[in-house]
Protein backbone atom coordinates (compact mmCIF):
# COMPACT_ATOMS: atom_id res chain seq x y z
CA UNK A 1 0.00 0.00 0.00
CA UNK A 2 1.23 3.54 -0.73
CA UNK A 3 1.08 5.58 2.48
CA UNK A 4 1.97 9.19 3.27
CA UNK A 5 3.08 9.49 6.90
CA UNK A 6 2.38 13.06 8.06
CA UNK A 7 4.59 14.05 10.98
CA UNK A 8 6.19 17.10 12.61
CA UNK A 9 3.91 20.07 11.98
CA UNK A 10 3.77 23.44 13.71
CA UNK A 11 2.27 22.75 17.13
CA UNK A 12 3.95 22.89 20.52
CA UNK A 13 3.98 19.08 20.29
CA UNK A 14 6.08 19.07 17.11
CA UNK A 15 8.92 17.06 18.60
CA UNK A 16 6.51 14.55 20.12
CA UNK A 17 4.95 14.15 16.68
CA UNK A 18 8.36 13.49 15.16
CA UNK A 19 9.02 10.87 17.81
CA UNK A 20 5.66 9.23 17.04
CA UNK A 21 6.54 9.43 13.35
CA UNK A 22 9.74 7.44 13.81
CA UNK A 23 7.87 4.60 15.50
CA UNK A 24 5.01 4.62 12.99
CA UNK A 25 7.40 4.68 10.01
CA UNK A 26 9.29 1.65 11.29
CA UNK A 27 6.06 -0.30 11.78
CA UNK A 28 4.65 0.66 8.38
CA UNK A 29 7.75 -0.50 6.55
CA UNK A 30 8.01 -3.69 8.57
CA UNK A 31 4.39 -4.33 7.57
CA UNK A 32 5.45 -4.10 3.93
CA UNK A 33 4.06 -0.69 2.96
CA UNK A 34 5.67 1.86 0.66
CA UNK A 35 5.93 5.04 2.74
CA UNK A 36 6.75 8.66 2.01
CA UNK A 37 7.39 10.87 5.04
CA UNK A 38 5.79 14.32 4.87
CA UNK A 39 6.42 17.24 7.25
CA UNK A 40 4.07 20.07 6.24
CA UNK A 41 6.52 22.75 7.39
CA UNK A 42 8.66 22.02 4.32
CA UNK A 43 5.81 22.64 1.88
CA UNK A 44 5.91 20.90 -1.48
CA UNK A 45 9.61 20.09 -1.07
CA UNK A 46 10.38 16.38 -0.78
CA UNK A 47 12.76 16.43 2.16
CA UNK A 48 15.01 13.46 3.08
CA UNK A 49 13.85 11.50 6.11
CA UNK A 50 17.14 12.06 7.90
CA UNK A 51 16.46 15.82 7.74
CA UNK A 52 12.92 15.49 9.11
CA UNK A 53 13.96 13.13 11.90
CA UNK A 54 17.21 14.88 12.81
CA UNK A 55 16.34 15.57 16.47
CA UNK A 56 15.13 13.49 19.40
CA UNK A 57 12.20 14.72 21.48
CA UNK A 58 13.23 17.45 23.92
CA UNK A 59 12.48 17.20 27.62
CA UNK A 60 11.20 20.79 27.53
CA UNK A 61 8.40 21.96 25.25
CA UNK A 62 9.26 24.73 22.78
CA UNK A 63 9.06 28.38 23.79
CA UNK A 64 6.45 30.65 22.27
CA UNK A 65 8.89 32.71 20.18
CA UNK A 66 10.31 29.68 18.38
CA UNK A 67 6.76 28.46 17.71
CA UNK A 68 5.75 31.82 16.30
CA UNK A 69 8.78 31.87 14.02
CA UNK A 70 8.02 28.34 12.84
CA UNK A 71 4.38 29.19 12.12
CA UNK A 72 5.10 32.44 10.27
CA UNK A 73 7.46 30.56 7.96
CA UNK A 74 5.21 27.54 7.56
CA UNK A 75 1.57 28.60 7.07
CA UNK A 76 1.91 28.98 3.29
CA UNK A 77 4.05 25.84 3.17
CA UNK A 78 1.24 23.79 4.73
CA UNK A 79 -1.15 24.66 1.90
CA UNK A 80 1.45 24.10 -0.80
CA UNK A 81 2.36 20.76 0.79
CA UNK A 82 -1.14 19.33 0.56
CA UNK A 83 -1.73 20.84 -2.86
CA UNK A 84 1.42 19.26 -4.29
CA UNK A 85 2.03 16.00 -6.15
CA UNK A 86 3.42 14.47 -2.96
CA UNK A 87 -0.02 13.02 -2.29
CA UNK A 88 -0.61 11.74 -5.81
CA UNK A 89 -1.21 7.99 -5.92
CA UNK A 90 -1.44 7.73 -2.12
CA UNK A 91 -3.83 5.09 -0.77
CA UNK A 92 -4.10 6.68 2.67
CA UNK A 93 -2.41 9.33 4.80
CA UNK A 94 -1.38 8.20 8.26
CA UNK A 95 -1.69 11.26 10.51
CA UNK A 96 1.13 11.24 13.04
CA UNK A 97 0.61 14.87 14.06
CA UNK A 98 -0.38 16.16 17.50
CA UNK A 99 -1.88 19.45 18.67
CA UNK A 100 -2.73 22.46 16.53
CA UNK A 101 -2.80 21.94 12.75
CA UNK A 102 -2.82 18.21 13.29
CA UNK A 103 -5.31 17.13 15.89
CA UNK A 104 -7.74 20.04 15.64
CA UNK A 105 -9.56 19.26 12.40
CA UNK A 106 -7.72 21.67 10.11
CA UNK A 107 -5.45 19.09 8.48
CA UNK A 108 -8.42 16.72 8.28
CA UNK A 109 -10.43 19.40 6.45
CA UNK A 110 -7.60 19.99 3.97
CA UNK A 111 -7.28 16.26 3.30
CA UNK A 112 -11.05 15.98 2.84
CA UNK A 113 -10.95 18.84 0.34
CA UNK A 114 -8.23 17.07 -1.61
CA UNK A 115 -10.10 13.77 -1.49
CA UNK A 116 -7.32 12.02 0.43
CA UNK A 117 -8.24 9.23 2.84
CA UNK A 118 -6.65 9.50 6.30
CA UNK A 119 -6.46 7.69 9.62
CA UNK A 120 -8.43 8.52 12.74
CA UNK A 121 -11.32 10.83 13.49
CA UNK A 122 -12.90 13.28 11.07
CA UNK A 123 -13.11 17.06 11.10
CA UNK A 124 -15.97 17.70 13.53
CA UNK A 125 -14.92 15.29 16.26
CA UNK A 126 -11.32 16.53 16.00
CA UNK A 127 -12.44 20.15 16.41
CA UNK A 128 -14.58 19.34 19.44
CA UNK A 129 -12.19 16.96 21.20
CA UNK A 130 -9.20 19.29 21.12
CA UNK A 131 -11.25 22.12 22.64
CA UNK A 132 -11.41 21.07 26.29
CA UNK A 133 -14.14 23.60 27.01
CA UNK A 134 -16.47 22.22 24.30
CA UNK A 135 -15.70 18.60 25.11
CA UNK A 136 -16.33 19.08 28.84
CA UNK A 137 -19.72 20.64 28.05
CA UNK A 138 -20.59 17.54 26.02
CA UNK A 139 -19.32 15.29 28.82
CA UNK A 140 -21.70 16.97 31.28
CA UNK A 141 -24.60 16.70 28.83
CA UNK A 142 -23.93 12.97 28.59
CA UNK A 143 -23.63 12.36 32.33
CA UNK A 144 -19.84 11.97 32.24
CA UNK A 145 -18.23 13.34 35.40
CA UNK A 146 -15.58 15.98 34.72
CA UNK A 147 -13.88 18.52 37.05
CA UNK A 148 -15.71 21.83 37.48
CA UNK A 149 -14.30 24.59 35.30
CA UNK A 150 -14.84 27.82 33.44
CA UNK A 151 -13.06 29.29 30.44
CA UNK A 152 -11.45 32.66 29.68
CA UNK A 153 -10.69 34.22 26.32
CA UNK A 154 -7.66 36.36 25.57
CA UNK A 155 -9.79 39.43 24.78
CA UNK A 156 -11.80 39.12 28.01
CA UNK A 157 -11.45 41.90 30.56
CA UNK A 158 -9.72 39.84 33.26
CA UNK A 159 -9.69 41.27 36.75
CA UNK A 160 -7.64 38.91 38.92
CA UNK A 161 -9.30 40.12 42.15
CA UNK A 162 -12.78 39.35 40.80
CA UNK A 163 -11.44 36.12 39.28
CA UNK A 164 -10.08 35.01 42.65
CA UNK A 165 -13.43 35.77 44.27
CA UNK A 166 -15.21 33.72 41.60
CA UNK A 167 -12.85 30.78 42.14
CA UNK A 168 -13.31 30.90 45.91
CA UNK A 169 -17.10 31.00 45.46
CA UNK A 170 -17.17 28.02 43.09
CA UNK A 171 -14.55 25.30 43.51
CA UNK A 172 -11.66 26.93 45.41
CA UNK A 173 -8.05 25.82 45.57
CA UNK A 174 -6.10 23.95 44.37
CA UNK A 175 -6.83 24.51 40.67
CA UNK A 176 -5.38 23.97 37.23
CA UNK A 177 -4.78 26.69 34.65
CA UNK A 178 -4.19 25.38 31.13
CA UNK A 179 -4.59 26.20 27.45
CA UNK A 180 -7.89 25.02 26.03
CA UNK A 181 -6.46 23.34 22.95
CA UNK A 182 -2.96 22.07 23.71
CA UNK A 183 -1.77 18.64 24.79
CA UNK A 184 1.20 17.17 26.65
CA UNK A 185 0.57 19.61 29.57
CA UNK A 186 2.01 22.45 27.47
CA UNK A 187 1.39 25.75 29.27
CA UNK A 188 -0.23 24.06 32.30
CA UNK A 189 0.11 25.25 35.90
CA UNK A 190 -1.24 23.76 39.13
CA UNK A 191 -1.96 26.46 41.72
CA UNK A 192 -2.13 25.67 45.42
CA UNK A 193 -2.36 29.29 46.58
CA UNK A 194 -2.73 32.84 45.30
CA UNK A 195 0.57 34.11 46.69
CA UNK A 196 2.36 36.87 44.83
CA UNK A 197 1.55 36.97 41.14
CA UNK A 198 1.01 33.22 40.81
CA UNK A 199 -2.45 33.55 39.24
CA UNK A 200 -1.36 36.23 36.79
CA UNK A 201 1.71 34.22 35.80
CA UNK A 202 -0.29 31.02 35.28
CA UNK A 203 -2.84 32.83 33.11
CA UNK A 204 -0.11 34.58 31.15
CA UNK A 205 1.66 31.28 30.48
CA UNK A 206 -1.52 29.52 29.32
CA UNK A 207 -2.46 32.41 27.02
CA UNK A 208 0.93 32.18 25.35
CA UNK A 209 -0.18 28.88 23.83
CA UNK A 210 -3.89 29.49 23.23
CA UNK A 211 -6.49 32.23 22.82
CA UNK A 212 -8.78 30.40 25.25
CA UNK A 213 -7.79 28.86 28.59
CA UNK A 214 -9.45 26.78 31.30
CA UNK A 215 -9.56 27.41 35.03
CA UNK A 216 -10.34 23.93 36.35
CA UNK A 217 -10.80 22.41 39.79
CA UNK A 218 -7.82 20.27 40.73
CA UNK A 219 -8.81 16.70 41.54
CA UNK A 220 -6.39 14.72 43.69
CA UNK A 221 -6.01 11.10 42.69
CA UNK A 222 -4.40 8.58 40.38
CA UNK A 223 -3.80 9.52 36.78
CA UNK A 224 -5.25 6.76 34.60
CA UNK A 225 -6.04 6.37 30.93
CA UNK A 226 -8.13 4.15 28.66
CA UNK A 227 -7.33 3.20 25.07
CA UNK A 228 -10.22 2.84 22.62
CA UNK A 229 -9.83 1.02 19.30
CA UNK A 230 -12.74 0.06 17.04
CA UNK A 231 -15.25 0.81 19.84
CA UNK A 232 -13.48 -1.60 22.18
CA UNK A 233 -11.58 -0.64 25.32
CA UNK A 234 -8.28 -2.06 26.52
CA UNK A 235 -6.47 -2.43 29.85
CA UNK A 236 -6.49 0.67 32.04
CA UNK A 237 -3.06 2.21 32.66
CA UNK A 238 -2.08 3.99 35.85
CA UNK A 239 0.56 6.70 35.43
CA UNK A 240 2.95 7.21 38.35
CA UNK A 241 5.47 10.06 37.93
CA UNK A 242 8.62 9.63 40.00
CA UNK A 243 7.93 13.05 41.54
CA UNK A 244 5.66 16.03 41.00
CA UNK A 245 2.99 15.47 38.37
CA UNK A 246 2.79 14.03 34.85
CA UNK A 247 4.09 17.09 32.99
CA UNK A 248 5.93 17.35 29.67
CA UNK A 249 9.27 16.47 31.31
CA UNK A 250 7.90 13.33 32.98
CA UNK A 251 6.03 12.26 29.82
CA UNK A 252 9.04 12.30 27.53
CA UNK A 253 12.02 11.55 29.78
CA UNK A 254 12.73 7.80 30.01
CA UNK A 255 12.65 6.51 33.58
CA UNK A 256 10.80 9.50 35.06
CA UNK A 257 7.39 7.80 35.09
CA UNK A 258 6.20 4.32 35.99
CA UNK A 259 3.32 2.85 33.99
CA UNK A 260 1.18 0.19 35.66
CA UNK A 261 -0.75 -1.87 33.12
CA UNK A 262 -3.23 -3.21 33.98
CA UNK A 263 -3.76 -0.57 36.67
CA UNK A 264 -3.89 -1.85 40.23
CA UNK A 265 -7.61 -1.21 40.69
CA UNK A 266 -10.54 -3.53 41.19
CA UNK A 267 -12.12 -5.18 38.16
CA UNK A 268 -15.35 -3.33 38.93
CA UNK A 269 -13.58 0.04 38.92
CA UNK A 270 -11.68 -0.87 35.75
CA UNK A 271 -14.92 -1.84 34.01
CA UNK A 272 -16.57 1.41 35.10
CA UNK A 273 -13.65 3.49 33.85
CA UNK A 274 -13.52 1.65 30.53
CA UNK A 275 -17.26 2.06 30.11
CA UNK A 276 -16.99 5.78 30.75
CA UNK A 277 -14.02 6.03 28.39
CA UNK A 278 -16.00 4.46 25.58
CA UNK A 279 -18.97 6.69 26.38
CA UNK A 280 -16.73 9.79 26.14
CA UNK A 281 -15.24 8.55 22.85
CA UNK A 282 -18.71 8.11 21.40
CA UNK A 283 -20.10 11.34 22.87
CA UNK A 284 -17.52 13.30 20.86
CA UNK A 285 -18.26 11.15 17.79
CA UNK A 286 -14.65 9.94 17.63
CA UNK A 287 -13.68 7.30 15.11
CA UNK A 288 -11.14 4.46 14.83
CA UNK A 289 -9.11 5.09 18.00
CA UNK A 290 -8.54 7.49 20.88
CA UNK A 291 -7.17 7.76 24.39
CA UNK A 292 -9.36 8.97 27.26
CA UNK A 293 -7.67 10.46 30.34
CA UNK A 294 -9.04 10.38 33.89
CA UNK A 295 -8.27 11.20 37.49
CA UNK A 296 -9.36 8.42 39.86
CA UNK A 297 -9.94 9.57 43.45
CA UNK A 298 -9.35 7.50 46.58
CA UNK A 299 -13.04 6.55 46.66
CA UNK A 300 -12.78 5.29 43.03
CA UNK A 301 -14.64 8.20 41.48
CA UNK A 302 -13.38 8.75 37.93
CA UNK A 303 -13.25 12.30 36.52
CA UNK A 304 -12.86 12.50 32.75
CA UNK A 305 -10.32 15.12 31.67
CA UNK A 306 -10.18 14.83 27.89
CA UNK A 307 -10.25 12.62 24.81
CA UNK A 308 -7.17 12.53 22.58
CA UNK A 309 -8.12 11.77 18.98
CA UNK A 310 -4.48 11.33 17.85
CA UNK A 311 -2.75 9.87 20.91
CA UNK A 312 1.01 9.55 21.00
CA UNK A 313 2.77 6.67 19.30
CA UNK A 314 6.24 7.09 20.83
CA UNK A 315 8.16 4.41 22.70
CA UNK A 316 6.71 5.83 25.94
CA UNK A 317 3.14 6.26 24.68
CA UNK A 318 0.13 4.86 26.46
CA UNK A 319 -2.11 3.42 23.74
CA UNK A 320 0.63 1.04 22.49
CA UNK A 321 1.30 -0.03 26.10
CA UNK A 322 -2.37 -0.83 26.70
CA UNK A 323 -2.79 -2.72 23.43
CA UNK A 324 0.41 -4.67 24.09
CA UNK A 325 -0.98 -5.78 27.46
CA UNK A 326 -3.95 -7.19 25.51
CA UNK A 327 -1.68 -9.10 23.14
CA UNK A 328 -1.68 -6.62 20.24
CA UNK A 329 1.84 -5.53 19.34
CA UNK A 330 2.70 -2.14 17.85
CA UNK A 331 2.90 -3.26 14.24
CA UNK A 332 -0.50 -4.94 14.46
CA UNK A 333 -1.97 -1.83 16.09
CA UNK A 334 -0.73 0.35 13.23
CA UNK A 335 -2.16 -2.08 10.67
CA UNK A 336 -5.52 -2.15 12.43
CA UNK A 337 -5.69 1.66 12.43
CA UNK A 338 -5.09 1.67 8.67
CA UNK A 339 -7.62 -1.05 7.90
CA UNK A 340 -10.31 0.40 10.17
CA UNK A 341 -9.79 3.83 8.60
CA UNK A 342 -10.09 2.45 5.07
CA UNK A 343 -13.23 0.53 6.07
CA UNK A 344 -14.77 3.81 7.24
CA UNK A 345 -14.44 5.20 3.73
CA UNK A 346 -15.72 2.00 2.15
CA UNK A 347 -18.86 2.17 4.30
CA UNK A 348 -19.58 5.86 3.50
Backbone torsions as a table, in degrees:
resi	resn	phi	psi	omega
1	UNK	NA	142.2	177.1
2	UNK	-91.7	118.3	-173.8
3	UNK	-126.4	134.4	170.9
4	UNK	-98.8	116.8	176.4
5	UNK	-91.7	114.4	-179.2
6	UNK	-95.8	121.4	-174.7
7	UNK	-142.0	171.4	178.3
8	UNK	82.8	-106.4	178.6
9	UNK	81.1	-169.1	-170.0
10	UNK	-118.2	16.2	-179.2
11	UNK	-87.7	172.6	175.7
12	UNK	-65.4	-14.8	178.5
13	UNK	-99.6	23.6	-177.9
14	UNK	-53.9	-48.1	-176.5
15	UNK	-68.3	-33.5	175.8
16	UNK	-64.3	-42.0	178.0
17	UNK	-60.2	-41.9	179.1
18	UNK	-64.8	-36.7	177.5
19	UNK	-66.9	-42.6	174.2
20	UNK	-59.2	-42.9	-177.9
21	UNK	-58.5	-40.3	178.8
22	UNK	-59.4	-46.6	-177.9
23	UNK	-66.6	-43.2	-179.4
24	UNK	-64.5	-43.4	-179.6
25	UNK	-58.9	-45.1	180.0
26	UNK	-59.9	-45.4	-179.0
27	UNK	-65.6	-43.1	-179.4
28	UNK	-59.9	-44.0	-178.6
29	UNK	-72.2	-36.4	176.2
30	UNK	-66.5	-26.1	177.0
31	UNK	-83.8	1.3	173.0
32	UNK	92.1	12.6	-178.3
33	UNK	-87.6	153.8	171.2
34	UNK	-91.7	120.0	-170.1
35	UNK	-124.1	134.3	168.1
36	UNK	-112.7	132.4	-178.6
37	UNK	-93.5	128.2	-176.4
38	UNK	-124.0	123.3	170.4
39	UNK	-113.3	112.1	-173.6
40	UNK	-56.6	-21.5	-178.3
41	UNK	-65.9	-19.3	-179.1
42	UNK	-92.0	0.6	177.8
43	UNK	67.2	-140.1	-176.7
44	UNK	-80.0	-3.4	-178.6
45	UNK	-72.0	133.4	176.8
46	UNK	-88.9	100.4	-171.7
47	UNK	-94.0	138.1	177.7
48	UNK	-58.3	144.9	-178.5
49	UNK	-59.1	-36.1	-178.7
50	UNK	-66.3	-23.3	175.2
51	UNK	-77.0	-43.5	-179.7
52	UNK	-64.6	-42.9	-175.5
53	UNK	-99.8	38.5	-173.1
54	UNK	-75.8	-23.4	-175.1
55	UNK	-117.8	150.7	171.3
56	UNK	-88.1	159.7	-178.2
57	UNK	-62.4	133.0	179.9
58	UNK	-77.6	156.1	177.0
59	UNK	-84.8	-4.3	179.6
60	UNK	-128.3	131.0	-178.5
61	UNK	-70.9	156.1	-172.3
62	UNK	-65.7	149.1	178.0
63	UNK	-76.8	163.1	-173.8
64	UNK	-62.6	-39.4	-176.3
65	UNK	-64.5	-41.0	179.0
66	UNK	-67.9	-34.4	176.6
67	UNK	-66.2	-43.4	179.1
68	UNK	-61.8	-42.8	178.3
69	UNK	-61.3	-44.4	-179.9
70	UNK	-61.1	-43.5	-176.7
71	UNK	-69.9	-41.3	179.1
72	UNK	-59.0	-39.6	-178.8
73	UNK	-77.0	-20.7	-166.3
74	UNK	-109.7	-15.6	-175.0
75	UNK	-56.3	-49.0	178.9
76	UNK	-65.7	-35.6	-180.0
77	UNK	-61.2	-36.3	-178.7
78	UNK	-60.2	-46.7	-179.9
79	UNK	-65.5	-42.5	179.9
80	UNK	-66.8	-31.7	178.5
81	UNK	-60.5	-52.9	-174.5
82	UNK	-78.2	-11.6	176.7
83	UNK	-97.6	5.4	-175.7
84	UNK	-92.2	178.5	178.7
85	UNK	-81.1	2.4	178.1
86	UNK	-57.6	-35.5	-175.4
87	UNK	-94.5	6.5	175.0
88	UNK	-67.0	139.1	176.4
89	UNK	63.0	27.1	176.2
90	UNK	-94.0	131.6	178.2
91	UNK	-77.0	-37.5	179.4
92	UNK	-161.7	148.0	173.0
93	UNK	-99.1	127.7	175.3
94	UNK	-95.1	113.4	-176.4
95	UNK	-84.0	111.3	177.1
96	UNK	-109.6	26.2	179.8
97	UNK	-91.1	159.4	174.6
98	UNK	-136.0	150.7	174.3
99	UNK	76.3	-155.8	-176.2
100	UNK	-59.8	146.9	-177.4
101	UNK	52.6	43.3	177.3
102	UNK	-166.2	-52.2	-175.6
103	UNK	-108.6	1.2	-171.0
104	UNK	-106.0	11.8	175.8
105	UNK	95.6	-16.7	-176.3
106	UNK	-71.4	-44.3	176.9
107	UNK	-65.9	-39.0	178.5
108	UNK	-60.7	-40.8	179.3
109	UNK	-65.2	-40.2	178.7
110	UNK	-64.4	-43.6	179.1
111	UNK	-64.1	-40.9	176.4
112	UNK	-59.5	-43.4	-178.6
113	UNK	-63.3	-31.5	-179.7
114	UNK	-86.3	-9.6	-178.5
115	UNK	76.2	29.3	-178.1
116	UNK	-101.4	126.1	176.1
117	UNK	-69.3	148.4	-179.9
118	UNK	-148.6	163.5	-178.1
119	UNK	-83.7	152.1	171.6
120	UNK	87.8	-162.0	-174.6
121	UNK	-73.2	160.2	179.9
122	UNK	-84.8	-168.4	-172.4
123	UNK	-63.3	-54.8	-171.2
124	UNK	-63.4	-48.0	-178.9
125	UNK	-65.8	-33.2	177.4
126	UNK	-65.9	-44.0	178.6
127	UNK	-59.8	-46.0	-176.2
128	UNK	-71.0	-44.5	-173.9
129	UNK	-65.9	-35.8	-177.4
130	UNK	-74.7	-22.7	177.8
131	UNK	-88.0	101.4	-174.1
132	UNK	-62.6	-29.2	177.4
133	UNK	-66.3	-51.3	179.3
134	UNK	-60.9	-46.0	-175.6
135	UNK	-65.8	-36.4	179.0
136	UNK	-68.3	-33.7	174.8
137	UNK	-61.4	-43.8	179.2
138	UNK	-67.5	-38.0	175.5
139	UNK	-55.5	-50.2	-177.9
140	UNK	-61.4	-39.9	179.5
141	UNK	-64.1	-25.0	-178.3
142	UNK	-102.8	13.8	176.7
143	UNK	71.4	24.9	178.6
144	UNK	-98.3	119.9	-176.4
145	UNK	-66.9	130.9	177.6
146	UNK	-142.6	150.2	-178.8
147	UNK	-59.1	143.4	176.2
148	UNK	-58.4	150.3	-174.9
149	UNK	-164.2	168.7	162.1
150	UNK	-149.7	161.9	-176.2
151	UNK	-113.3	157.5	175.5
152	UNK	-131.0	144.1	175.7
153	UNK	-108.0	153.8	-173.9
154	UNK	-59.7	-32.4	-178.6
155	UNK	-89.9	5.5	175.1
156	UNK	-68.2	150.1	173.7
157	UNK	-83.4	97.6	-172.3
158	UNK	-96.9	114.6	175.1
159	UNK	-105.9	111.3	-172.7
160	UNK	-65.8	-27.9	177.2
161	UNK	-67.0	-48.7	178.2
162	UNK	-65.9	-35.1	178.8
163	UNK	-64.6	-42.8	177.6
164	UNK	-62.2	-41.1	178.1
165	UNK	-63.3	-40.6	178.8
166	UNK	-63.9	-42.3	179.7
167	UNK	-63.0	-46.9	-179.9
168	UNK	-62.0	-31.6	-178.4
169	UNK	-82.4	-15.2	-178.1
170	UNK	-106.7	-80.5	-175.7
171	UNK	-118.4	-8.3	173.5
172	UNK	69.0	-168.4	179.2
173	UNK	-94.8	158.7	-8.0
174	UNK	-73.5	167.7	-179.1
175	UNK	-146.1	168.2	179.6
176	UNK	-118.5	133.3	172.7
177	UNK	-114.2	125.3	-176.0
178	UNK	-153.7	153.8	174.0
179	UNK	-61.2	149.2	-176.0
180	UNK	-76.6	-24.3	-171.6
181	UNK	-135.9	38.9	172.6
182	UNK	-121.4	159.6	176.6
183	UNK	-118.7	-173.8	176.5
184	UNK	57.2	28.3	-179.7
185	UNK	57.2	22.9	176.0
186	UNK	-61.5	128.0	176.6
187	UNK	72.1	15.6	-176.2
188	UNK	-93.4	141.2	175.9
189	UNK	-134.8	137.3	170.8
190	UNK	-102.8	123.4	-179.2
191	UNK	-107.3	127.2	177.7
192	UNK	-104.3	-12.6	178.2
193	UNK	-156.8	174.3	-179.8
194	UNK	-108.9	27.7	-176.9
195	UNK	-66.6	144.4	176.4
196	UNK	57.8	-134.4	-180.0
197	UNK	-106.0	28.9	-173.2
198	UNK	-59.6	-41.5	179.6
199	UNK	-66.1	-47.2	179.2
200	UNK	-59.2	-42.5	-178.5
201	UNK	-66.7	-40.4	179.3
202	UNK	-64.6	-43.3	178.6
203	UNK	-64.9	-43.4	-179.9
204	UNK	-60.8	-43.3	179.7
205	UNK	-63.1	-46.7	-178.5
206	UNK	-62.6	-40.7	-179.2
207	UNK	-69.6	-17.4	175.5
208	UNK	-64.6	-27.1	-174.1
209	UNK	-109.2	-4.4	-179.3
210	UNK	-159.8	155.5	175.9
211	UNK	-87.4	-6.8	176.7
212	UNK	-136.6	136.3	-178.5
213	UNK	-128.1	163.3	176.9
214	UNK	-112.1	139.2	164.4
215	UNK	-107.7	113.7	-169.2
216	UNK	-127.8	140.5	175.9
217	UNK	-61.5	132.9	177.0
218	UNK	-80.8	127.4	178.2
219	UNK	-109.0	121.9	179.0
220	UNK	-82.3	132.1	178.4
221	UNK	165.3	-169.6	179.0
222	UNK	-79.6	140.3	172.9
223	UNK	-88.3	120.8	-179.0
224	UNK	-132.7	161.6	-178.5
225	UNK	-147.1	152.5	-178.6
226	UNK	-125.8	129.8	175.3
227	UNK	-91.7	137.2	176.4
228	UNK	-120.8	129.1	175.9
229	UNK	-140.5	123.0	178.4
230	UNK	54.7	43.4	178.3
231	UNK	62.1	23.4	172.6
232	UNK	-120.4	147.3	177.9
233	UNK	-105.4	157.7	-174.8
234	UNK	-127.5	173.8	-172.0
235	UNK	-49.6	135.1	178.3
236	UNK	-69.0	138.4	177.0
237	UNK	-109.6	133.3	169.2
238	UNK	-98.3	137.5	-177.3
239	UNK	-109.3	119.7	-177.9
240	UNK	-122.0	95.5	175.3
241	UNK	-63.2	148.5	180.0
242	UNK	-64.6	-30.4	176.5
243	UNK	-157.5	166.8	177.0
244	UNK	60.7	-135.5	179.4
245	UNK	-131.0	174.8	-171.9
246	UNK	-80.0	72.3	-179.4
247	UNK	-92.5	-174.4	-176.4
248	UNK	-55.7	-43.7	-179.5
249	UNK	-60.8	-46.1	-178.2
250	UNK	-72.3	-28.3	178.6
251	UNK	-67.1	-40.3	-167.4
252	UNK	-117.2	15.7	174.0
253	UNK	-111.1	113.0	-179.3
254	UNK	-54.5	134.5	176.3
255	UNK	89.1	-7.5	-177.1
256	UNK	-89.6	-8.0	179.9
257	UNK	-140.4	139.6	175.7
258	UNK	-101.7	135.4	-179.7
259	UNK	-114.7	120.1	-178.5
260	UNK	-102.8	112.2	-177.6
261	UNK	-139.4	117.3	-0.7
262	UNK	-69.1	151.1	178.8
263	UNK	-60.0	148.7	-178.5
264	UNK	-83.7	70.5	178.2
265	UNK	-133.7	162.9	-178.2
266	UNK	-65.6	157.0	178.9
267	UNK	-63.0	-33.5	178.5
268	UNK	-65.2	-45.1	178.9
269	UNK	-64.9	-42.1	179.1
270	UNK	-60.5	-43.7	179.6
271	UNK	-63.5	-39.9	179.2
272	UNK	-64.6	-43.3	-180.0
273	UNK	-65.3	-44.4	179.8
274	UNK	-63.9	-38.6	177.9
275	UNK	-63.9	-40.8	178.0
276	UNK	-68.9	-37.4	177.4
277	UNK	-60.3	-44.9	178.7
278	UNK	-66.7	-37.2	178.2
279	UNK	-63.4	-41.0	178.1
280	UNK	-65.8	-43.6	177.1
281	UNK	-56.0	-45.9	-177.9
282	UNK	-74.2	-35.3	-179.0
283	UNK	-61.1	-33.8	178.7
284	UNK	-91.4	6.0	177.8
285	UNK	60.2	37.1	178.7
286	UNK	-72.7	156.5	-178.2
287	UNK	-130.4	152.2	172.7
288	UNK	71.6	-69.9	-177.6
289	UNK	-155.5	159.9	176.4
290	UNK	-165.3	174.1	171.3
291	UNK	-131.3	131.2	-176.0
292	UNK	-114.1	124.9	-174.2
293	UNK	-102.7	140.8	-177.3
294	UNK	-135.9	160.4	160.8
295	UNK	-112.5	128.9	179.3
296	UNK	-109.1	116.7	-177.5
297	UNK	-77.5	173.1	-178.9
298	UNK	-62.2	-26.9	178.5
299	UNK	-93.9	18.0	175.3
300	UNK	65.8	29.6	171.0
301	UNK	-89.2	126.2	-176.5
302	UNK	-101.7	121.9	176.6
303	UNK	-104.0	121.4	-179.7
304	UNK	-79.9	127.4	-179.4
305	UNK	-95.0	-48.4	-176.3
306	UNK	-169.5	165.1	172.9
307	UNK	-116.2	128.5	178.5
308	UNK	-101.4	114.1	-176.3
309	UNK	-80.2	-22.4	174.1
310	UNK	-128.3	73.3	-177.5
311	UNK	-65.1	157.7	-177.8
312	UNK	-60.1	148.9	177.7
313	UNK	-128.7	36.6	176.5
314	UNK	-85.4	178.1	179.2
315	UNK	-66.4	-18.3	179.7
316	UNK	-103.6	4.5	-170.9
317	UNK	-75.5	156.7	-167.9
318	UNK	-86.0	-39.8	179.7
319	UNK	-59.9	-48.6	176.4
320	UNK	-58.1	-36.8	178.6
321	UNK	-63.3	-44.1	-178.6
322	UNK	-65.9	-45.3	-179.7
323	UNK	-65.1	-36.9	178.6
324	UNK	-62.0	-39.2	179.0
325	UNK	-63.8	-22.9	178.7
326	UNK	-95.9	7.3	176.2
327	UNK	91.3	11.2	179.7
328	UNK	-109.6	109.8	-177.1
329	UNK	-76.3	173.0	-172.2
330	UNK	-61.4	-44.7	-178.5
331	UNK	-62.1	-40.2	178.5
332	UNK	-67.2	-38.4	177.0
333	UNK	-58.8	-47.6	-179.7
334	UNK	-61.2	-40.8	-179.3
335	UNK	-67.3	-38.2	178.4
336	UNK	-65.4	-39.5	178.3
337	UNK	-60.8	-42.1	178.8
338	UNK	-64.5	-50.1	-175.9
339	UNK	-65.3	-41.9	178.3
340	UNK	-63.9	-39.1	179.0
341	UNK	-65.8	-42.3	177.3
342	UNK	-65.1	-37.8	178.1
343	UNK	-62.8	-34.6	177.9
344	UNK	-58.3	-43.4	179.2
345	UNK	-69.8	-36.2	-179.3
346	UNK	-66.5	-29.4	-177.9
347	UNK	-88.8	-6.2	-179.0
348	UNK	-86.7	NA	NA
